[in-house]
Amino acid sequence: MESVLSSSLASMRRETGLPIAFGGEVSANGTRMVINESVGNASRALNGLVIRAGHGLGGKALRGAKIAAVADYLSEPSITHEYDHAVAAERLRSIVVVPVVVNGTVRAMLYGALRVPAELGSSVLRGVREIARRVEFDIAVADEVARQLRTLEAATITEAARSSPADPDRAAVSAAYAELRALARETDDRDLRVRLARISHGLSGGQAVHRSRVLSPREIDVLSLVAVGYTNKEIADRLGIEAETVKSYLRSIMHRLSAHNRTQAVALARAIGELP
């Protein structure tokens, strides 16, 4: 999550104009977070600061799971002031904090701040919320990747699973492969895309290292969804393309593989290592 937080804080500073942005991951039990990422800071006063639920502005936002902002932190009567020493050392005055909420759970906290007292405008608050939404999406994608990997481990992939289309493990592998390729297209996190591509490549047997691919990446996207039972319309909806475009890809796939139907295309693609 560190790379996601780091890039999101840099985006917050750039897109909202707030000179300092900082944040960190929330503990699994949701009772505290540690500030371990920051951009634009003038000191190390915030580094490693532990924010507890219900304490200070961040703790208020953590407990309520909603955005909170103050025009002048040090004189704000609606919050507790355990962290005034760090705030004063960094010369922070106007602060906004937004929780990153995934499936109802606060996973991280993002702060932006000014070094002068001021009411933050609605455009700044909207920008901060939008940054948080992006982080929520990336974390949700990472969670789904982890879930898919657990599915693969539970399936105990073997050579028999690869060679037997009727094996229930094969269905789990195919579904995971299609989902991983879809997630790789949807995430904005470059490092995560690389990891997903590496995992997908491993699932397909890694044979492309030794030969040129027969199918294009987009054709593999289409065929991986065919392999788990998607209709043309469902494939089009998932990939964000027209149903006629899906048909065009399928015609190309069958021509390249010398296949007579969808089922044979999937079987041939597996035989040459294009699909797991």
C-alpha positions, 0 to 999 in steps of 0.5 A: 500500500505504501507506493499507492499512498505515496503517489496519491499524496503527491497527486493531492499536493499537485491537484489541490494546491495544498503545500503539504500532504501526509498519511498512513495505513490504519491498523487491522482493528481500526483503532489507530494509524501511523503517519509514514508517508508525507510530501512537502513537509519541512521537518520530521515532526509528523514521521511515525506519529501514531493517531488514535481513533477519537483523538485529534482531527485524524482520530475524529475522521477515523472514528466517524469514517468521514472527511473532517477539516478545520480552519485553524487546528491549534485553536479548534475546540471540536477536537482533542489536542494531543498532537499539537506539538507535532502540528506546531513543529510543522507549522500547520494551521488549516488541515483536512483529513479524509478516510480511505474506506474499502468495503465499509472498513477504513484502510488509510487516512490522507491529510492535506494542510496549509501553513496559514489559517483558512477555510478550505474551499469546496473545490479543494475538498472535492479534490481530496475526496477524489484522491481518496476514491482513487486509493480506495479503488487501487486497494480494492483491486489489490485485495481482489488480487490477493483473493484470487491468489488464495483461490489459486493456492486452494486449487493446488495447481498441477499438470493434471489440472492444466491438461484436464478441462473437466477438472474443477481446479481448471475452472478455478484457474481459468476464472482467476486468470481472466479476472487477473487480466481484467484487474490489470487493465483497470488499475492505475497502479503501474507496479500492480499492473506489472505484478498482475501481468507476471502472475498471469504469465505464470498461470499460462505456463510461461511459454511465451518466454521461449516463443512468439505469442500466437494471439494478441493481448486483446485476443487473450483477454477475450478468449480468457473470458470465453473460457469461463463462460462469458457470452459475447455481450458479457465480454463486451461489457467487461472489456468496454467494447462493442459486441461486434468487436468481440465477434471480430476478435473471435473470428481472428482467434479462430483463424489464427488457431485454426479452430472451428468453434469457441470450445476448440479455440479455448482447448487449442489456446491451452495446448500452446500455452496461451491460456492456463 
